[in-house]
Amino acid sequence: KISGGGVQGGKAGLGKNGELSVDKFVEDQLAMVEIEREAEEGQTKADHEGLTLKQLEEKGVVLSSLAIWERKQGLGGRTLITLARDRALSSKEQVRQGGKGDGQSLLPAHRFSAGDIVCLRDQSVAGN
C-alpha cells in the first residue's frame, strides 16, 4: 500500500488509514503519463509549425527521403521497421553526403533514439 492522494491530490481511492491502493496508484500514474505525452506532442507541434522540411531536417527532428529497408515482427506482435535513406528518393545534396555503395546514403545528424515516438508520412502526401 502507498500513502498519499491521487492525480489531483484528493482522497479518492484511499482505503483505511489513508493508504492508496496499488491499482489506484497505477491508474493515476498512467493518467499522468498520458497528460505528459499530450503536452509534449502539443509543444513539438508548436515548435515545428511554419518551418520547412529542410529547416526541420537541419534541426535534427526530421529525416526525409527514407524507404523501408527491413520489416520484422517484434515482441508482443509489434511490427519493427528499419528505415534507410534511399538514393532514388534523395536529393543530389543528400547523396553527396556519402554512401555505402548499396543504394543508400548516410543520414544527417539527428536527435532520434530507440523508443522515440515518430510520425511517418509519404512525401507525396506531405507535398514535399
N, C-alpha and C positions, 0 to 999 in steps of 0.2 A: 504494500500500500504506500501511496505517496501523499504527503500533506500538501495543501495549497488549493488554490482556486483553479477555475477553468480558463479558457481563452480570454474571457472578459474580466477575469479576476473575481468572479462571483462565486456563489456557494453551490451552483448546480452540479450534480454528480457527486457531491460529498456524502460519505457514509457516516457511520458513527465515529465520534471523536474527531470530526473534521478531516478525515482521510479521503483522498481522491482514489477511486478505483483505477486499476491499470487500464481497463477498457476506456474509461473517460479520458485518462491521460493520453493514450494513443490517439483517440478521436480528436482531442484538442491539438496535439502536435501535427497531425495530418492537416487539420484546418489551417494552422499557421503556415505550414509549408506551402499549401495551395495559395494563400494570400501573398506570401513572399514571391512565389513563381509568377503570379499575375502582375505584381508590382514590377518585377524585373522585366517581364515581357513588354509592359507599357513603357518603361523607361528606355528600353532598347529601341522600340519603335519611334519614340520621340527623338532620340539621339540621331537616328538614321534618316529621319524624314527630310526630304528635299535634297539629299545627296545623290550623286550619280553612282552608277555601278563601279566606275573606275575609282571614284573617291572612296567608296566603301571598301574596295579591294586594297587601296593604299593604306587605309586604317587597319587592315588585317581582319576585318569582320565579314568579308565576302570572298569566296573563291569561285571564279567564273570559269566557263569552258571545261567543265568536268563531265566525265562519262562514267558509267558503271564499269568497273574493271573486274569485280568479282562479287558474287552473291552467294551467301550460305545461310544455313539455319543455325541459330544460336540457342542459348538456354531459354527455356520457357516458350519455345516456338517462335522467338523473335527472329526477324529477318535481319541479317547483318550484311551491309554492302560496303565494298571498298570502292572509293571514287578516285579517279586519276585524271590528270589533265590530258585531254585528247588533242593531238596536233591538228586534227581535221577541224576542231571547234575553236582552236586557239588563234589569237591574232599573231601577226608577224613578230610583234614585240615580245609576246609570251614565249614563242618558240625560240627566240634569240637568247632567252634566259638559260638555255641549256636543255639537254635531254639525255635519255639513257639509250637511245638508238632503238627503242621498242615502240615507237609511235607516241610516246609520252614526253612531255616537257616538265621540268621541275616546277613545283609550286612556289609561289612567292611567300614571303614571311607572313605568318598569320597567327591568330590567337586561339585556334581551335585545339581542343584536347579531348581525350576519351571521356565519354559521358555527357558531352555538351548537347543541348537541345538545338537542333538545326532545322532550317526550312529549305527544302529542295524545290526549285522551280525550273520549268522548261524555259530556256532563254527565249524561245519564240513566243511563249505566253507572256513573259515578263516584258517583252517589247524591246529587248536588247540583243 
